[in-house]
Amino acid sequence: MVRECGEPGEVLRWEDMPVPRPAAGQLCVRVAATSCNFADVLLCRGDYQQKPDPPFTPGLELCGVVEAVGADADPGLIGTRVVGQPVLPHGGFAEVAVLDAADAFGVPDEVDDTAAATLHLTYLTAWLGLHRRAAVQAGDVVVVTAAAGGVGSAAVQVARAAGAKVIGIASGATKVETVRRLGADLALDGTSADAIARVRDFAPAGADIVFDPVGGSAYEAATKYIAFEGTIVVVGFASGTIPTPRLNHAFVKNYTIAGLHWTLYRRQNPALIARAQAEIFALAAEGTIDPLITECVGIDHVPTALDNLAGGRTRGKTVIRTDPEHLRFIR
C-alpha cells in the first residue's frame, strides 16, 4: 500500500486489507503474477498520468484467475486465467485485485503465468508504438533506446518479429550484451562518444523508426540520426528529463514525432487492443517473442524491486509472484 507519495522503498508498506468486491462490469482476480513497470515507480512518486488518492496499491500489469464477478459481468468468466491492467486503488501487488471485464484478456494454455504478466502493458506498448504509431515494415531500421529494459527489450523482439533491422542502445557492457542476446542486429552503448556515428555507419540514410522510452539526451541523439520521413515514437521519460522538441528541426528534416499513451486505446479503439493482444499471445505461444524476465521474487520484495527499477539497476522484467513455490531467478 502507498499512503503517501515518495520513493517506492520509503512509502510502500505491506498491510492486511479486506478482499475488494467487484463493482458492476468488474472482475475480482486472484493474482498469480504481477510485472514491475516504471509506471509503478511514477505512481508511488505521484508523477504518473493517473493520480489515485492514497491509500492505493500499485501494480499495473497482472495475470490471475477470476474468482468473482460484479453485476453485468459474465459469470462464466469465473475460473478463467486472464491478464489486464487493474483498476486502482486495487492494483496488482496484492493477493487479490480488480479488473474491468472489458479490459481482461484470456491467456492461452501455452503461456505460463509469469510470462503472461509481462505480455500485456509492456508488449502492447511495444506493439502499438511500432505497428500503430510508426507503421513498421519489414526491412525498416528501428532504433530502440533503453533496449535492455522491460519495454525496450519487448520493442526489440516486436520489431524483429515484424522483419525490421534493429539497433538496440543500452548503458554499460552488461546491458549491451543483453541487447545482443535479444537478437539486435547492432547493440550499442549509448554513453559512448561514437554511438551516433555507429548508427549512421549501420544505416547511412538514418533510422526509419526510433522507439524511445528514455527522453532527455536519448531523444536529442535520435534527432541526429533519424531518417528523412522517419518517425520518433515518444514512449516515456525514464531519464527524468522531458525534452523540448525543436519543431524547426523536424520541419527541415521531414521527420515525425509520434506520442504513445497506449491506455487511451482502451476506450478510443478497444478492438485494436484486442487484436494486438491476440497477436502478442500468438507470437509468444510460437516462441517468436520470449519475454526477458531476469528476476522472479515474492510480494515482500516489491519495494526493493521498484527501487532497483527506479535506479536503473535492472534488465528486462522483474515479476512478483504470490505463490512461494514459483520464486526463482530466471536469467
N, C-alpha and C positions, 0 to 999 in steps of 0.2 A: 504494500500500500504506500502511496505518496500522500502525505498530509500537508506538506509544504514544499514548494519547488526549490530545486537545487541540484547539485551533482548526485547521480544515482547512489553512489556509495554512502552519501551523507543523509539522504532523505528516504530511502526505501526501507520499510520495516515489515517483517513477517507478522501477520495478525490472523486470528481466527474470526471469520465473518459468517453471517447466515448465508445459506445457499441462495443465490439470486433466483427470482421467479421470472420466467419469460413473459413479456407483455404480448399484446396482440401482434401476430406476424413474426414472433421471435422464437428462437430455439435456446434451450438450456443444454450446454455441451460439457460432457466430462472430458477435460483436457488430457491429451496424451503427450503432446509436444508443442512447444512454442518457440519460434525463431526470434533471435535477438536482432533488432534493426536500429540503425542510427536514429530513426524517428522516435524510438522508445527513450533514447537519451534526451532528445529535444522535449519530449513530453514531460520527463522528470524536471527539466530545467524551466518549463513553462514557455518554451520557444517554438513549439510545433504549431502548425496551422490550426489544429484543434486544440482548444484550451479548456479541458474539463475542469470543473471546480473540484478541488480536493475535498474529501479523500477520493482517490481513484486507484485502480490497478492498471499499469501499462501492460504491453504485450499485444502487438498489433497483427500477429500472423500465427495462426494456430491450426493444429489438427486434433480432432477429438471425435467422440461418439455422442450422438444426440440422445439425451436422457428424458427430456420433456419438451413439450411444445405449447406455445400460447394459442389463444383464440386466433382463428383464421390461418393457422399454420397446419400443414398436413401431418396428422398423427402417424401416418405411415413412415415418416422420417425417423421415428424413434428406433434406435439401434444402428442407424446409418453412420458410417465414418465420413466426416466432412472436413474441408478446410474453409477458412474465411477470416475476415477481419472483425474482431469482436466489437460490440457496442459498449463504449465507455460509459460509466466507470468500471464495468466488469470486464477488464482486459484478460489476456491470456496467461499472465504469470500467476496462475491460481489453479486450484484443482477443478473448479467449475467456472465457466464463462458463458456469456450470452452473445448470440449472433442473430442478425436479421435473417429470416429464412430465405429472402431473395438474394442474399449475398453469400449463401453457403453452397459449396460445390462438393458433390460426391467424389470420393477418392477411389481410383481403380485398385484392384487387388494387387497389381504388380508393384505398387509404390508403397513403401512402408511409412509408418507414422513420422519418423524422424526426417526423412526426405520430404514428405508431403508438407511438413511445417515450413519448409523453405520455398515451396513451389507456388505460392500464392502472391503475396505482396512483392516479394523480391523478383520473381521471374516475370510477373505481369509488368513491373516497372521496366525491365529489360525489353520484353516483347513489345509493349506499346511504344516505348521510346524509339525502338529501331524500326518496327514494322509500320506503326501508325503515324508517328510524327516525322520519321525520316524516310519512310518507304524504301527500306534496304532492299537491294537487288544482288543476285549472285554476281561476283566479281568486284563489288564495291570495296574500297579500302575504308575500314572502320577503325578509328582510334578509340580505345576505352581508357579513361583515366581511373585511378584507384582500382586497377584491374584485378588486384588480389583480394579486394574486399568482397562483401556479400553481393551487392548489386552489380559491382564491376565484373566479378567472376561469372555471374549469370549472363551479363551482356556479352562477354567473350564467347560463351557457349551458344547463345541465341544467334549471334552474328555468324558464327561458324556454321551453325545448322542451316542458315539462310544462304550459304555459299560465298560469304564475304571473306576477304583477306583481313586479318585482324592484327593490329598493333596494340599491345597491352602495355600501359605505363603504370609503374608502381614505384615505391620508395624503398631502397635497400636491396641487398643481394638476395636475401631470403625470399622476399616478396616477388622479386623479378623471376627467381627460379620457379616459384609457384605459378606465375603467369605463363611461363614457358611450358610447364607441365599441363596447364589447362588447354594447351594446343594453339596458343597465339603464334602467328607467323613470325612476329618480331616482338620480343619482350625488352622493354627499356626502363632504365632508372630515370625517373623524371627529375631527380635532383642533379643529374649530370649536366655539364655545360653544353654538351653536344646533342642533347635529346632532340631538339627541334631539327637540327641538321640531319640526324639519323632518320627521322620521319620523312624528311624531304628526299633523302637518298633512297629510301624504300619506295616512296610514292612521289616521283618528281612533279606530278601535276597536283599534288596535295591530297588530303584525306577527303573522301566523299562525305563521311559522317564522323562527327566526334560526339561520343556519349560521355557526358561529363557530370558526375555526381560530386565534384570537388569544389568548383568555383575558384575564386582567387587567382593565383598565378597560373593554375592549370588552364583556366578559361582564357587568360591572356595569351598563353602559349598557343592554344588552339586557334586563335585568330591569325596566327602567323603561318600555320601550316594547313588551314582549311582550303579546299579546292574551290575553283570557280563553280558557282551554283551548288556548293556543298551545304551541309546542314550541321549546325552545332545544337545538340539536344541538351538543354539545361535541366538536369535531374535533381540537383541539390547543391548544398554548400557545406560539405563536410569540413572544408578548411576553416570555416568560421568567417570567411570573407565573401560577401556578395559583390561580384564585380559590377562595374558600371559600363555597360556596352557602349562602344563608340559607334554610333549609328552611321556616321560618315564613312567609317571603315567598312562596315557591312555594305554600304551603298557603292563604294568604289570597287569592292571585290566580288560583289554579287553573291554573297552567301546569306543563308537563312539562319536566324536564331529562333529555335523552337522550344517552348517550355513544355514540361510534362509534370502535371499533378494527376497521377493516374486515377485516384479515387473519384475524381469528378465524373469519370466514365461510368461509375456505378449507378449514377442517376441519369446522366445525359445519354448514355448508349450502353445499357446493360447487356444487350445482345452481343456486342463486341467483346465485353468481358467474358461472357460465357464461351464464345468461340476461341478467344485467346487462351483461357484456362484449359479447354479441351485439347488444344494443340500442345500446350506445355506438358500436360499429363501424357499425351501420346508420345512426345519426344522422350520423356523420362522413362516411360514403360519400355520403349525400344532401345534405350541406352544411348540415344544421341546426345542427350544432356544428362549430366550427373552432378548434382549439387556438391559444391566444395564445402563439406562440413568438417571442420577441424577439431571441434570440441563438443561433447555432449555431457551436460552436468545437471545436477539436481536443482530444485527450485530455490534452495537456500543459497545458491551461488549467483542468483540474479544480480545483486548489487555489484559484485566483483566483475561479472561478465559484462555488464553495461559500462562500468568504469574502464575496463580494458578496451571496449569498443570506442568509447569517447576519446581515449588516449592514443588511438591508432595502433594498439598492440595486438590486433587480431588479424587473421587471414580467413577469408571465406566466411562461413557462418558458424555461430555458436548456437546450439539448440538446447533448450531447457526441457528436461523430462520430469514427469511427476512420479514415475514408477522406478524405484531404485535399481531393479534388475537390468534396466536398459542404459545405465550410466556408464559411459566409456569414452575414452579418447578415440576418435575415428581416424584422423590423419594428422 
